[in-house]
Structure formats: structure tokens, C-alpha cells
Amino acid sequence: MKKLIAVFLSLTSIGAFGFAEQSLMRSPKALLMGDAFTAVNDDSYTLFYNPASMARHKKAFSLYPLQGHISGTNILNDMDKFKDFPDEPMGVADLMMNYPVHASVGSAPGFKIYNFGFNLIANESYDALLRNKAHPMLDLDFKSDRGFIAGAAFPIGADRIRENSGSQTSVGIATKYIGRKGLRDTVALTGPTMIDAIGKDKLEEVLKAMGRTEGKTWGFDVGIEHVQKSRNSQFVVGLSYLDIGNTEFKSEKPELNISDIQGQLNLGVAFGQRFNLFHYILSADLKHLNRDLEFRQRLKTGIEVGIPGLSLLAGVNGGYYSYGAKVDLGLMSLMAGFYDLELGHHYKQVKSRRMIIYLSLFDFSFDV
């Protein structure tokens, strides 16, 4: 058992400079569109990007009762690397040196009632990178979240979208409650913390020995959006400020890092057209306008093209490509694809290659 735990720890490792940006939940569709989603925002994850987009929901009721994703490191292009996988922990460490590892599973079932939305939150995320071969360091970012988010949008001014045409400006606000078990730290692979952790018999005990702690918090998001719509086209510009003032967890052990969520000021635009048998959407975002980043890191672009029941998705996220497909069969939607993320502080410093699968069952909407 101890040997298996040691191998697991070697596999799930990440560098101090290489923590991914903190986000509560990400839309699988957004990730495959380069995360250029602030103004697209047309799926069940609306509240996680811009609560003002809820004003576009004109149905009396929409339900997303059973949905979730699984994502992990994209090893398809590295199969030769793992062909002769070592048996010993130190051999595993040598193999995984400077190789970002990611695993996540999550779900956000919810509903929308006109311009009000609600989602439950259940998400497990494990990110890691082993670095510095001379003095191996293991940076860990483990998160287990449970909670909910609720929000609403309100049109302002006299203009409204009526019968699929017109213009509308809306503001939105959302609140969320999150309970998190988290670990975000750097440990020496041969240091006392790691040695003590490997000496434990159960994974739960291992994580506690490494410094995992628990915390709870409330967070708040706001947004504004303008929509210009005609019979078969739509232009949207949106601005959202997520996790206002940072969403900070109150932990029983404040000396331990539980991975707070930093505030994000995001600007997005999107244009799309829909015809009888064809549709497309073009989108672009400038993310983290409240942080000191290069323009190339902020810029995200995306595209969706499709026919009824099938869409192809692609995008560029800070210089990294993503692509995938979505199949919509009425009461079932399936999405799969590949996307890359930046883990470093600078443009194209440390790339994490990932793949994702998303399934949603029994979605439905109706009007009164």
C-alpha cells in the first residue's frame, strides 16, 4: 500500500511557478472554444462566466438535472514515454520530471427560471508537476469543492429583445457558497513532510499529512451585457467581474494554503448567425484585465460551427490550441475534445495538455 501511495504522489506532481489559474467551475464547451466564453455563455454554466447573460434566457423553465465532466492529462501523444513504466517510486519520479499532470471530475446540475439561475457545485481537481531534478520539489494543487451558485439578471433601459429581434442591456449579480478541502503547497520530495505522508496507509491520511485543510466561504460576481439581435444573427458584448475582492476561504488552519480564488475582470464579444441547417459563432475574450499580464496571455478566441445535432468547436487560449465536438441528441448531449492551458507566469512558459469528456442527460426546457 505504501509503495502505491508513493507512486501516486510521484504521478500527481506540479511546479510552484506552474499552478493553473484558479476558477470555480469551467464549461467544457468554453474550454474547447479557447475559453473565449464571456459573451457566448449559452449553456448550463452561465452563472460561472457572467450572471448578466441570464437575461437572455427567455424560457419559463430549463432543467439540467444530470451532467458532468471527466478531464485528465492528454497522454495520447506521449504513449512511448509510458511504454516501459518503472516499478520503483524514484523511477516514476524520473519519468514524470517536468511533466504536468491533471485529473478532474465534476458536476454542476441546475435550472433556470426566466432570468434566475441556480447550480449545485461538486468538483474534484488534482493538478501537479515534479521539478528540479537535483533537489526534487513537488508542487501540489488539490481541490474538493461542494456548494452552490445562484444569480439573476435584470434588463435596464427601455429596449428589450422581442420575438427574436431588438437590443437589450442587462446587469446581473450572483452569489455562491463553497466548502473546500484543499492543498496548495510545494514540498521537497525527500523532505520530512513527504516522508511522513508516504508512511501513512490511506490516501486521506496522506493528504492530511501533506497539509490539506478545510474552509468555507461566500463569493460574489457581477456583470453587464449588451445584446443586439435580428432574425438570424446575434451580437453580444459582455463584461464580468468574478470573485469580487477575491474569494478567500476561512480555514481552521490559516497557516495552510487552501487555494483562494482571485478576482477576474473579463471582457468578451461574440457574433453568430443561425440558418435552417447551419450555424456559427465567433468569439473573443480579454481575461484578467485587473492583473499584470502580457496581452498575448489575456487574449482568447473561439469558434463554433455546426448543423442540427452536431457542432465542431475550436479556439486559441493564450497561444495554445483547443478543439472538439458536441453531439446533441435531444435528451442527451455528449462533448469531447482536447485543450491546453498555461501553468507558468509568462506567455507559453509551461504547457499542460489535457483532454475532456462531458455528458448531460435529460435536459429540457418549456414555456408556459
Secondary structure as UniProt FT lines:
FT   HELIX           2..11
FT   HELIX           16..18
FT   HELIX           28..32
FT   TURN            33..35
FT   TURN            38..40
FT   TURN            44..45
FT   HELIX           46..48
FT   HELIX           51..56
FT   STRAND          61..64
FT   STRAND          66..73
FT   HELIX           76..82
FT   TURN            83..84
FT   HELIX           89..96
FT   STRAND          101..107
FT   STRAND          110..113
FT   TURN            114..115
FT   STRAND          116..131
FT   STRAND          137..156
FT   TURN            163..164
FT   STRAND          165..188
FT   TURN            189..190
FT   HELIX           192..198
FT   HELIX           203..210
FT   STRAND          213..229
FT   STRAND          233..242
FT   TURN            244..245
FT   STRAND          250..251
FT   TURN            254..255
FT   STRAND          264..274
FT   STRAND          279..286
FT   TURN            289..290
FT   HELIX           295..298
FT   STRAND          299..307
FT   TURN            308..309
FT   STRAND          310..317
FT   TURN            318..319
FT   STRAND          320..328
FT   STRAND          332..342
FT   TURN            347..348
FT   STRAND          351..361
FT   STRAND          364..366
//
